[in-house]
Amino acid sequence: MIERRCLIAAMVAILLVAGCGGGTGVGTRSDRDQQIASEAWLAYRAGNYAQADSTFKEALSVNPTLSDALNGRGWANFSLSGREGDANRRAEYLNAARENFSRAAAAEPKNADAWAGLAGVELASDNYQKAVSAAEQVLTLDPNYFSSHDNFNIREIRMILATAYFFLGKFSTAEGADPHNATAQVVTLDRTFRYTTPVELILRIQELQTR
């Protein structure tokens, strides 16, 4: 069977390569904080994640509850974690990302992009039930979720759910309408798939991750 860490690493790599980032603009607005946040998103899209993080912090010094900037810091730190080879530093970036995504969602509960980022962070941290909870928030808020700045969309959310459910041991169910298992999420992406064994299921998840 494919190693658990390899599969999750592949899923996280897909999230980060996609250049995830919201720029949703939700939260309390003012000309200055929004201007700074826009500059930060430009740095983020250019791959300058440390600069983006610093600029988002500047926006938050103007407006500490700006969900867009908190969300941006979350994505910047999540992306920095993907570049970090040191395990301790990587954990620090993931913790910072989790804190900022959580604060962004608390400031604006309808910020689907923040929930999407949180789902990715929790999956990367092996917190599978928390990853499921955050991903399901995205489905509830925006079933057609698509990041306004990149190609990260509802497909990746389904893959997070499939991966998390698999490692929670929720492979399949006799109740076809029940979505709370890995097979149900895979079937939304591949209508021809039928559950046979956990090995076949995890192989299909891996194949879908590489598409």
HELIX and SHEET records of a PDB file:
HELIX    1   1 ARG A    4  VAL A   17  1                                  14    
HELIX    2   2 ASP A   31  ARG A   45  1                                  15    
HELIX    3   3 TYR A   49  VAL A   62  1                                  14    
HELIX    4   4 SER A   67  ARG A   83  1                                  17    
HELIX    5   5 ALA A   87  ALA A  107  1                                  21    
HELIX    6   6 ALA A  112  ALA A  124  1                                  13    
HELIX    7   7 TYR A  128  LEU A  141  1                                  14    
HELIX    8   8 ILE A  154  PHE A  167  1                                  14    
HELIX    9   9 ALA A  182  LEU A  189  1                                   8    
HELIX   10  10 PRO A  198  GLN A  209  1                                  12    
END                                                                             
